[in-house]
Amino acid sequence: MKPVPSTDVGVWVYVNSEPGLWTVGHYTPSGAWVPESDHESKDAAAERVHYLNGGQR
């Protein structure tokens, strides 16, 4: 997965999009959901969000 600059989208978040699937993405200013990646665990999604929001790996 390539990093995506967080300055272009604001804040990255993750949602439990369906049982056993966590989706990372962001909301546009108009409220539309823009997915970036899917993960099988909440921890993996949280790690990706942390990284996209400027955190260290």
Biopython code that builds the backbone (N, CA, C, O; Angstrom):
import numpy as np
from Bio.PDB.StructureBuilder import StructureBuilder

atoms = [
    (1, "MET", "N", (0.828, -1.179, 0.000)),
    (1, "MET", "CA", (0.000, 0.000, 0.000)),
    (1, "MET", "C", (0.876, 1.248, 0.000)),
    (1, "MET", "O", (1.837, 1.332, 0.765)),
    (2, "LYS", "N", (0.560, 2.189, -0.829)),
    (2, "LYS", "CA", (1.301, 3.440, -0.870)),
    (2, "LYS", "C", (0.695, 4.425, 0.117)),
    (2, "LYS", "O", (-0.524, 4.466, 0.284)),
    (3, "PRO", "N", (1.540, 5.225, 0.778)),
    (3, "PRO", "CA", (0.986, 6.250, 1.663)),
    (3, "PRO", "C", (0.293, 7.331, 0.852)),
    (3, "PRO", "O", (0.682, 7.624, -0.278)),
    (4, "VAL", "N", (-0.723, 7.912, 1.434)),
    (4, "VAL", "CA", (-1.467, 8.987, 0.789)),
    (4, "VAL", "C", (-1.353, 10.215, 1.682)),
    (4, "VAL", "O", (-1.617, 10.113, 2.880)),
    (5, "PRO", "N", (-0.972, 11.368, 1.148)),
    (5, "PRO", "CA", (-0.825, 12.552, 1.995)),
    (5, "PRO", "C", (-2.117, 12.912, 2.709)),
    (5, "PRO", "O", (-3.159, 13.085, 2.075)),
    (6, "SER", "N", (-2.047, 13.025, 4.022)),
    (6, "SER", "CA", (-3.246, 13.329, 4.793)),
    (6, "SER", "C", (-3.694, 14.775, 4.619)),
    (6, "SER", "O", (-4.846, 15.097, 4.910)),
    (7, "THR", "N", (-2.811, 15.651, 4.154)),
    (7, "THR", "CA", (-3.179, 17.051, 3.999)),
    (7, "THR", "C", (-4.222, 17.258, 2.908)),
    (7, "THR", "O", (-4.921, 18.271, 2.912)),
    (8, "ASP", "N", (-4.339, 16.322, 1.979)),
    (8, "ASP", "CA", (-5.299, 16.452, 0.893)),
    (8, "ASP", "C", (-6.724, 16.069, 1.299)),
    (8, "ASP", "O", (-7.685, 16.466, 0.641)),
    (9, "VAL", "N", (-6.857, 15.307, 2.371)),
    (9, "VAL", "CA", (-8.167, 14.765, 2.701)),
    (9, "VAL", "C", (-8.639, 15.085, 4.109)),
    (9, "VAL", "O", (-9.791, 14.800, 4.436)),
    (10, "GLY", "N", (-7.816, 15.653, 4.939)),
    (10, "GLY", "CA", (-8.219, 15.901, 6.316)),
    (10, "GLY", "C", (-7.821, 14.746, 7.200)),
    (10, "GLY", "O", (-6.637, 14.422, 7.294)),
    (11, "VAL", "N", (-8.778, 14.118, 7.849)),
    (11, "VAL", "CA", (-8.495, 13.052, 8.810)),
    (11, "VAL", "C", (-8.947, 11.708, 8.269)),
    (11, "VAL", "O", (-10.065, 11.565, 7.774)),
    (12, "TRP", "N", (-8.068, 10.731, 8.370)),
    (12, "TRP", "CA", (-8.394, 9.361, 7.986)),
    (12, "TRP", "C", (-9.061, 8.660, 9.162)),
    (12, "TRP", "O", (-8.698, 8.898, 10.314)),
    (13, "VAL", "N", (-10.027, 7.804, 8.879)),
    (13, "VAL", "CA", (-10.747, 7.059, 9.899)),
    (13, "VAL", "C", (-10.953, 5.631, 9.413)),
    (13, "VAL", "O", (-10.679, 5.318, 8.255)),
    (14, "TYR", "N", (-11.441, 4.755, 10.312)),
    (14, "TYR", "CA", (-11.823, 3.412, 9.878)),
    (14, "TYR", "C", (-13.214, 3.102, 10.396)),
    (14, "TYR", "O", (-13.633, 3.587, 11.447)),
    (15, "VAL", "N", (-13.919, 2.281, 9.629)),
    (15, "VAL", "CA", (-15.279, 1.880, 9.985)),
    (15, "VAL", "C", (-15.401, 0.369, 9.842)),
    (15, "VAL", "O", (-14.725, -0.244, 9.016)),
    (16, "ASN", "N", (-16.264, -0.221, 10.649)),
    (16, "ASN", "CA", (-16.562, -1.652, 10.538)),
    (16, "ASN", "C", (-17.619, -1.780, 9.445)),
    (16, "ASN", "O", (-18.819, -1.717, 9.711)),
    (17, "SER", "N", (-17.151, -1.960, 8.211)),
    (17, "SER", "CA", (-18.027, -1.895, 7.045)),
    (17, "SER", "C", (-18.911, -3.127, 6.874)),
    (17, "SER", "O", (-19.973, -3.048, 6.258)),
    (18, "GLU", "N", (-18.479, -4.260, 7.414)),
    (18, "GLU", "CA", (-19.281, -5.483, 7.430)),
    (18, "GLU", "C", (-18.614, -6.433, 8.413)),
    (18, "GLU", "O", (-17.471, -6.191, 8.801)),
    (19, "PRO", "N", (-19.276, -7.495, 8.827)),
    (19, "PRO", "CA", (-18.660, -8.408, 9.794)),
    (19, "PRO", "C", (-17.298, -8.905, 9.321)),
    (19, "PRO", "O", (-17.174, -9.459, 8.229)),
    (20, "GLY", "N", (-16.279, -8.702, 10.152)),
    (20, "GLY", "CA", (-14.933, -9.165, 9.828)),
    (20, "GLY", "C", (-14.172, -8.294, 8.858)),
    (20, "GLY", "O", (-13.103, -8.694, 8.398)),
    (21, "LEU", "N", (-14.683, -7.103, 8.524)),
    (21, "LEU", "CA", (-14.016, -6.223, 7.570)),
    (21, "LEU", "C", (-14.012, -4.791, 8.090)),
    (21, "LEU", "O", (-15.054, -4.235, 8.436)),
    (22, "TRP", "N", (-12.820, -4.207, 8.136)),
    (22, "TRP", "CA", (-12.642, -2.830, 8.573)),
    (22, "TRP", "C", (-12.112, -2.038, 7.385)),
    (22, "TRP", "O", (-11.110, -2.419, 6.780)),
    (23, "THR", "N", (-12.777, -0.944, 7.049)),
    (23, "THR", "CA", (-12.398, -0.134, 5.893)),
    (23, "THR", "C", (-11.834, 1.198, 6.353)),
    (23, "THR", "O", (-12.429, 1.886, 7.183)),
    (24, "VAL", "N", (-10.674, 1.555, 5.802)),
    (24, "VAL", "CA", (-10.010, 2.832, 6.066)),
    (24, "VAL", "C", (-10.389, 3.792, 4.951)),
    (24, "VAL", "O", (-10.441, 3.411, 3.782)),
    (25, "GLY", "N", (-10.649, 5.020, 5.312)),
    (25, "GLY", "CA", (-10.971, 6.034, 4.319)),
    (25, "GLY", "C", (-11.166, 7.382, 4.967)),
    (25, "GLY", "O", (-10.738, 7.611, 6.098)),
    (26, "HIS", "N", (-11.813, 8.269, 4.245)),
    (26, "HIS", "CA", (-12.096, 9.604, 4.763)),
    (26, "HIS", "C", (-13.415, 10.083, 4.176)),
    (26, "HIS", "O", (-13.922, 9.529, 3.201)),
    (27, "TYR", "N", (-13.946, 11.108, 4.784)),
    (27, "TYR", "CA", (-15.171, 11.743, 4.289)),
    (27, "TYR", "C", (-14.804, 13.040, 3.586)),
    (27, "TYR", "O", (-13.953, 13.791, 4.063)),
    (28, "THR", "N", (-15.445, 13.301, 2.455)),
    (28, "THR", "CA", (-15.260, 14.569, 1.754)),
    (28, "THR", "C", (-15.993, 15.664, 2.526)),
    (28, "THR", "O", (-16.811, 15.360, 3.395)),
    (29, "PRO", "N", (-15.716, 16.919, 2.227)),
    (29, "PRO", "CA", (-16.447, 18.001, 2.897)),
    (29, "PRO", "C", (-17.969, 17.899, 2.724)),
    (29, "PRO", "O", (-18.720, 18.384, 3.571)),
    (30, "SER", "N", (-18.419, 17.278, 1.644)),
    (30, "SER", "CA", (-19.861, 17.131, 1.434)),
    (30, "SER", "C", (-20.436, 15.902, 2.140)),
    (30, "SER", "O", (-21.645, 15.675, 2.109)),
    (31, "GLY", "N", (-19.564, 15.105, 2.781)),
    (31, "GLY", "CA", (-20.028, 13.949, 3.534)),
    (31, "GLY", "C", (-19.944, 12.619, 2.823)),
    (31, "GLY", "O", (-20.370, 11.602, 3.371)),
    (32, "ALA", "N", (-19.403, 12.597, 1.610)),
    (32, "ALA", "CA", (-19.265, 11.338, 0.869)),
    (32, "ALA", "C", (-18.097, 10.522, 1.433)),
    (32, "ALA", "O", (-17.041, 11.072, 1.744)),
    (33, "TRP", "N", (-18.294, 9.222, 1.562)),
    (33, "TRP", "CA", (-17.261, 8.312, 2.050)),
    (33, "TRP", "C", (-16.336, 7.925, 0.904)),
    (33, "TRP", "O", (-16.806, 7.543, -0.168)),
    (34, "VAL", "N", (-15.006, 8.022, 1.120)),
    (34, "VAL", "CA", (-14.010, 7.654, 0.123)),
    (34, "VAL", "C", (-13.119, 6.572, 0.743)),
    (34, "VAL", "O", (-12.255, 6.889, 1.559)),
    (35, "PRO", "N", (-13.312, 5.301, 0.370)),
    (35, "PRO", "CA", (-12.505, 4.223, 0.940)),
    (35, "PRO", "C", (-11.081, 4.223, 0.392)),
    (35, "PRO", "O", (-10.841, 4.613, -0.750)),
    (36, "GLU", "N", (-10.141, 3.776, 1.227)),
    (36, "GLU", "CA", (-8.733, 3.705, 0.825)),
    (36, "GLU", "C", (-8.226, 2.268, 0.854)),
    (36, "GLU", "O", (-7.484, 1.863, -0.040)),
    (37, "SER", "N", (-8.611, 1.488, 1.863)),
    (37, "SER", "CA", (-8.149, 0.109, 1.973)),
    (37, "SER", "C", (-9.055, -0.675, 2.917)),
    (37, "SER", "O", (-9.770, -0.087, 3.729)),
    (38, "ASP", "N", (-9.023, -2.007, 2.809)),
    (38, "ASP", "CA", (-9.791, -2.900, 3.679)),
    (38, "ASP", "C", (-8.836, -3.766, 4.491)),
    (38, "ASP", "O", (-7.744, -4.109, 4.036)),
    (39, "HIS", "N", (-9.273, -4.116, 5.712)),
    (39, "HIS", "CA", (-8.439, -4.894, 6.622)),
    (39, "HIS", "C", (-9.299, -5.921, 7.350)),
    (39, "HIS", "O", (-10.480, -5.686, 7.606)),
    (40, "GLU", "N", (-8.700, -7.056, 7.678)),
    (40, "GLU", "CA", (-9.426, -8.119, 8.357)),
    (40, "GLU", "C", (-9.502, -7.924, 9.862)),
    (40, "GLU", "O", (-10.256, -8.625, 10.538)),
    (41, "SER", "N", (-8.727, -6.975, 10.400)),
    (41, "SER", "CA", (-8.773, -6.735, 11.842)),
    (41, "SER", "C", (-8.844, -5.243, 12.138)),
    (41, "SER", "O", (-8.379, -4.407, 11.364)),
    (42, "LYS", "N", (-9.440, -4.942, 13.278)),
    (42, "LYS", "CA", (-9.532, -3.558, 13.741)),
    (42, "LYS", "C", (-8.138, -2.985, 13.993)),
    (42, "LYS", "O", (-7.880, -1.819, 13.695)),
    (43, "ASP", "N", (-7.236, -3.810, 14.545)),
    (43, "ASP", "CA", (-5.878, -3.354, 14.831)),
    (43, "ASP", "C", (-5.130, -2.963, 13.561)),
    (43, "ASP", "O", (-4.423, -1.955, 13.543)),
    (44, "ALA", "N", (-5.281, -3.747, 12.505)),
    (44, "ALA", "CA", (-4.613, -3.436, 11.232)),
    (44, "ALA", "C", (-5.167, -2.139, 10.648)),
    (44, "ALA", "O", (-4.412, -1.319, 10.125)),
    (45, "ALA", "N", (-6.474, -1.954, 10.736)),
    (45, "ALA", "CA", (-7.088, -0.719, 10.239)),
    (45, "ALA", "C", (-6.611, 0.478, 11.060)),
    (45, "ALA", "O", (-6.312, 1.537, 10.509)),
    (46, "ALA", "N", (-6.544, 0.306, 12.366)),
    (46, "ALA", "CA", (-6.088, 1.396, 13.244)),
    (46, "ALA", "C", (-4.638, 1.763, 12.951)),
    (46, "ALA", "O", (-4.281, 2.941, 12.970)),
    (47, "GLU", "N", (-3.802, 0.767, 12.681)),
    (47, "GLU", "CA", (-2.400, 1.024, 12.341)),
    (47, "GLU", "C", (-2.298, 1.822, 11.034)),
    (47, "GLU", "O", (-1.499, 2.753, 10.931)),
    (48, "ARG", "N", (-3.103, 1.454, 10.052)),
    (48, "ARG", "CA", (-3.093, 2.169, 8.766)),
    (48, "ARG", "C", (-3.564, 3.610, 8.940)),
    (48, "ARG", "O", (-2.969, 4.531, 8.380)),
    (49, "VAL", "N", (-4.632, 3.809, 9.715)),
    (49, "VAL", "CA", (-5.139, 5.160, 9.977)),
    (49, "VAL", "C", (-4.076, 5.996, 10.685)),
    (49, "VAL", "O", (-3.860, 7.158, 10.339)),
    (50, "HIS", "N", (-3.422, 5.406, 11.668)),
    (50, "HIS", "CA", (-2.354, 6.106, 12.392)),
    (50, "HIS", "C", (-1.270, 6.578, 11.420)),
    (50, "HIS", "O", (-0.826, 7.724, 11.484)),
    (51, "TYR", "N", (-0.850, 5.686, 10.522)),
    (51, "TYR", "CA", (0.178, 6.022, 9.544)),
    (51, "TYR", "C", (-0.289, 7.115, 8.591)),
    (51, "TYR", "O", (0.441, 8.074, 8.344)),
    (52, "LEU", "N", (-1.497, 6.979, 8.055)),
    (52, "LEU", "CA", (-2.010, 7.973, 7.108)),
    (52, "LEU", "C", (-2.190, 9.345, 7.747)),
    (52, "LEU", "O", (-2.082, 10.372, 7.077)),
    (53, "ASN", "N", (-2.462, 9.351, 9.040)),
    (53, "ASN", "CA", (-2.634, 10.619, 9.748)),
    (53, "ASN", "C", (-1.308, 11.203, 10.234)),
    (53, "ASN", "O", (-1.292, 12.156, 11.013)),
    (54, "GLY", "N", (-0.184, 10.621, 9.764)),
    (54, "GLY", "CA", (1.128, 11.190, 10.044)),
    (54, "GLY", "C", (1.930, 10.490, 11.126)),
    (54, "GLY", "O", (3.007, 10.959, 11.494)),
    (55, "GLY", "N", (1.423, 9.374, 11.645)),
    (55, "GLY", "CA", (2.129, 8.653, 12.686)),
    (55, "GLY", "C", (3.264, 7.809, 12.139)),
    (55, "GLY", "O", (3.335, 7.547, 10.939)),
    (56, "GLN", "N", (4.137, 7.394, 13.012)),
    (56, "GLN", "CA", (5.262, 6.537, 12.647)),
    (56, "GLN", "C", (4.826, 5.081, 12.662)),
    (56, "GLN", "O", (3.941, 4.694, 13.425)),
    (57, "ARG", "N", (5.447, 4.288, 11.822)),
    (57, "ARG", "CA", (5.174, 2.845, 11.808)),
    (57, "ARG", "C", (5.925, 2.180, 12.920)),
    (57, "ARG", "O", (5.834, 0.963, 13.085)),
]
sb = StructureBuilder()
sb.init_structure("model")
sb.init_model(0)
sb.init_chain("A")
sb.init_seg("    ")
for serial, (resi, resn, name, xyz) in enumerate(atoms, 1):
    if name == "N":
        sb.init_residue(resn, " ", resi, " ")
    sb.init_atom(name, np.array(xyz, "f"), 0.0, 1.0, " ", f" {name:<3s}", serial, name[0])
structure = sb.get_structure()
